[in-house]
Amino acid sequence: MLCTDLRLQLSVWEDDSRGDHAVVVLEDSRHLTLGTDAGEDVSSFVADLLGEGMSLVADVLNPSLPELSGWFVRGNGAQLTICPPEPPSLAVRATAVPERWRAIADRSSQVLLFAGVELGLSRESAEFDQLTRAARSGCLVGGVVAFARRD
């Protein structure tokens, strides 16, 4: 499921009650859809990720995310690789990895992974607003993924 048309965004979500979270958001910019028996168009990217164990996210502020067995995010210098249980990798990107993000991911050994289409990651607007809109429309999936640092 190697996707070459993905946008990637890293952020830290502050949570006073459960500690801060390292977050990875992936946006599929291809917008490929599948037709369902009910006549709805469903993103093939979201459908594939649901098939790989992710779940639909209904509430971004209080997500109930499954731990994704076999998935991991590997940080190797300035490169981030997102690996589902079955090869190939979902995304390999050279990106600026903020030190605070890396420290939180190292300490917790996990990241929150969200993915969807039409999230607006290329625009300068509030991340929560983008993800909330996608969640409300049933276009956001997520899970908790192991983090492995390799420098």
C-alpha positions in Angstrom: 0.0 0.0 0.0 2.8 2.4 -0.8 1.3 5.9 -1.3 3.4 8.5 -3.0 0.9 11.3 -2.9 0.6 11.7 0.9 1.0 14.9 2.9 2.4 14.5 6.3 2.1 16.7 9.4 3.7 16.2 12.8 2.4 17.9 15.9 2.3 17.7 19.7 -1.1 17.6 21.4 -1.0 18.7 25.0 -3.1 16.7 27.4 -2.9 17.6 31.1 -4.6 14.5 32.3 -2.8 11.8 30.2 0.4 13.5 29.1 1.3 15.0 25.8 1.0 13.0 22.6 3.2 12.9 19.4 0.8 13.0 16.5 1.2 12.1 12.8 -1.5 13.2 10.4 -1.5 11.8 6.8 -3.6 13.2 4.0 -4.1 11.4 0.7 -4.0 13.9 -2.0 -5.1 11.5 -4.8 -8.8 11.4 -3.7 -9.5 8.0 -5.3 -12.9 6.7 -4.4 -14.8 3.4 -4.4 -18.5 3.0 -5.0 -20.4 1.0 -2.3 -23.5 -1.2 -2.8 -25.5 1.7 -1.2 -24.3 4.1 -3.9 -21.9 6.0 -1.6 -18.4 7.1 -2.6 -15.8 6.0 -0.1 -12.1 7.0 -0.2 -10.0 4.0 -1.2 -7.3 5.3 1.1 -9.6 5.3 4.2 -11.1 1.9 3.2 -7.6 0.4 3.0 -6.7 1.8 6.4 -9.9 0.5 8.0 -9.0 -2.9 6.5 -5.6 -2.6 8.2 -7.1 -2.2 11.7 -7.6 1.6 12.0 -11.0 2.8 13.2 -13.2 5.8 12.3 -12.6 8.7 14.6 -15.8 10.4 15.8 -14.3 12.9 18.3 -10.9 14.4 17.7 -10.6 15.8 21.3 -11.4 12.5 22.9 -10.5 9.8 20.4 -11.0 6.2 21.2 -8.2 4.8 19.1 -7.2 1.1 18.8 -3.6 0.0 19.3 -2.5 -1.1 15.9 -0.7 -4.4 16.2 2.2 -4.8 13.7 2.2 -1.1 12.8 5.1 1.2 13.6 6.5 4.6 12.9 10.3 4.7 12.6 12.2 7.9 13.0 15.6 7.8 11.3 17.3 11.2 11.5 15.1 13.6 9.4 13.2 10.7 7.7 10.0 9.2 9.0 8.7 5.9 7.8 5.1 4.7 8.5 4.9 0.9 8.3 1.6 -1.1 8.3 1.8 -4.9 9.2 2.2 -5.9 5.6 4.9 -4.3 3.4 5.4 -2.1 1.6 5.7 1.0 3.8 2.7 3.4 3.7 4.9 6.5 3.6 8.6 7.4 3.8 9.2 11.1 4.0 12.1 13.4 4.7 10.6 15.9 7.1 11.6 18.2 9.9 11.0 16.3 13.1 10.6 18.7 16.0 12.8 17.8 18.9 9.8 18.0 21.3 7.8 15.6 19.1 10.7 13.1 19.0 11.2 13.3 22.8 7.5 12.6 23.4 7.5 9.7 20.9 10.7 8.3 22.5 9.3 8.6 26.0 5.9 7.0 25.3 7.2 4.6 22.5 4.0 5.4 20.6 2.4 8.0 18.3 -1.2 8.8 17.5 -1.7 8.3 13.8 -4.6 10.0 12.0 -5.3 9.7 8.3 -7.9 10.9 5.8 -8.6 12.8 2.6 -9.2 16.5 2.0 -7.9 17.4 5.4 -6.4 20.7 4.2 -2.9 20.1 5.4 -1.5 22.4 2.7 -3.5 25.3 4.1 -2.5 27.5 7.1 -5.5 26.8 9.4 -6.1 25.1 12.7 -5.3 21.4 12.7 -8.2 20.6 15.1 -10.7 22.3 12.8 -9.5 20.3 9.8 -9.6 17.0 11.7 -12.9 17.7 13.4 -14.5 18.4 10.0 -13.1 15.1 8.6 -14.3 13.2 11.7 -17.8 14.6 11.4 -18.0 13.6 7.7 -16.8 10.0 8.5 -13.5 10.6 6.6 -11.0 10.3 9.4 -9.4 7.2 10.7 -6.8 6.6 13.4 -4.9 4.4 15.7 -2.1 4.2 18.2 1.2 3.1 16.6 4.5 2.0 18.1 7.4 4.4 17.6 10.9 3.1 17.0 13.8 5.6 16.8 16.8 4.7 14.6 19.6 7.3 14.3 
